[in-house]
Amino acid sequence: MNFFIRGVETLSRACGVFAALCLAAASFVVCHMVLVRYAFGAATIWQTEFVTFAVVAATLIGSPYVLLTRGHVTVDLLPHYLSEKPRHRLALLASICAWLACAVLAWTGWSFFYEAWTEGWATESVWGPPLWIPLLSLPVGLGVLTLQYTVDIFNLATGQPLGHGPANPSNEPEA
């Protein structure tokens, strides 16, 4: 099981790197678009669509890394007032519910991706890229997120610490 956990955590980190690259590419393309449009007075054709797809891919594919590093925004009002055992049970229940939601969304995303791939869907813009490319971020991002939730559920069930992100490698509360 340790091999699986390390593999999923490595995959989640790779997703984080990919998400950062998508955001960097989107930033570069926005600068290019501004330069082309305002400095040279030329029309922009593909830039807006590319930036939209890159930011969505960064969001979806980067989500497993955010879960690994505990970077998601949480509301901890109820756990704050619970003792250790009920807090642990609540965390396990929340992770199971999130796993179910992510698994359904990953499967649905796979269906959309597959249909776009087999039917040859493309955007209706002048650029017209095939839609399977941006839709691939749905099953990939949500699939890896489901795997990361699987690791979290296993860790919660066995009493092991959750996620070893760079900000808090020991998983101890920060002072």
N, C-alpha and C positions, 0 to 999 in steps of 0.2 A: 504494500500500500504506500510506503514511503516513496517508491519510484513513481507511482501515479501522482502523488501530491507534488513532488518536485517537478515532474513533467508539466502538470497543469500550471504551477506557479511560473515556470519558465515560459510557457506559452502565453500566460497573462502578461508577463513583462514584455515579451515580443509584441504583443498587441499594443501595449503602451508606447513602445518605440514607433510602431507603425502609425499610431494616432498622432504622435508628435510630428512625424514626417508629413502626414496629411495636413495638419494645421500650418506647418511651415510652407508647404506647397500652396495652400490656399492664400496665405499672406503674400507670398511672392506673386501669385496670379492677380490678386487685388491691386498690388502696386503696378503690375504690368498693365492692367486694365485702365487704371487712372492715367498712367503715362500715355497710353495709346489714345485714349478718348480725349483727354484735355490738352496734352502737349502737341499731339499730331493731328487731332481732329478726325481720327479714323473711327470707324464703327467697331464695336466689340461684339463678337459673335458667340464665342464659346466660354468666355471667362466666368460669367455669372453662373452658368449651369455647372461648370467645373468646381467653382468655389462651394456651391450648395452641396454637391455630391461629396466633396472632400470633407466638409465640416460634419455632415451627417455620418460619413464613414468614421471619422475621428471619434465622434460621440459613441457610436455603436461598438466599434472595435476597441476603443479605449476603455469601455466600461469594465471588462474583467480586471484590468490593471487598477482601476479606481477601487473596485471591491477588494482586491488583494491588499492594497495599501490603506484600506479603511478611509478612503477619501470621500465617500458619499455623504451627503447631508443627511443627518439623522435627527429624529425627534426622540429624545430620551427622557421625557417627563415621567412616563409611567415606570420605566426601569429604574429611574433615580429613586423612587419611593419603595421599590420592592427589595426584599432580601435576596441573597445570592442565589438560592435554589430556584425561586420563581423567575428571577431575572434570566437565569440560564435557560429555563424552559421556554420563556417568551422569545429569547434569541433563537432557540432551535425552531420554534413554531414559525417565527417570521422568516427564517432562512428556508424552511420547507415551502412556505407559501410563495416566496420569491422564486424558488427553484421551479415550482409548478408553472408560474406565470412565464418565466424565461423559457422553459421547455416548450410551452405552447407557442410562444412567439417565435422561437427558433424554428419550430416545425412549419409554422405558417410562412415565415420568411423563406424557408427552403422551397416551399410550394410556389411562392411568387417568383423566386429566382429561377426555378426549373421551368415554369411556364414562360417567363421572359426569354430564357435560353432557347427552348424548343420552338416557340412561336416567332422568334426573331423580332421581339418588341424593340422599338427605338423611340427616343424622344421625338417630339414634333417640332423641335427647334431647327434652325438652319444647320447647326452643327450635327444634330441627330445621332448621338452616340447610342450604342445598344444599351438597353436598360438592364441587362443582366449584370453589367459591371457595377453600377451603384447598388443594385439589389443584393449583390453578393455580401455586402456588409451586414445584412440582416441575419442570415444563418450563421455567418462566421462569428460576428460579435456576440450575438445572443447564445450561440452554441458554446463558445468558450466561457461566456458568463455563466451558463448552466453548469459547465464543468467546475468553475471556480466555486459556485454555490455547493456543488457536490463535495468538494474538499472542505468547505466551511462546515457543512452538516456533519461530515465524518469527524472533523476536529471537535465540534461541539459535543457530539455523541460520545467521544472518547476522552474528553477533558483536555485535549491538546490546545495550545494557543492558536488564535486565528491570525491569518495573514502576517507576513513578515515584510512589510513595506519599508522603503528606505528611510522614512521619517521616524519610524518607531520599530527598529529591528527586533527588540526583545518583547514587543507586544505588551509592555508594562505601561500603566497610565503615566502620562507626562505630568511633571510637577508644575 
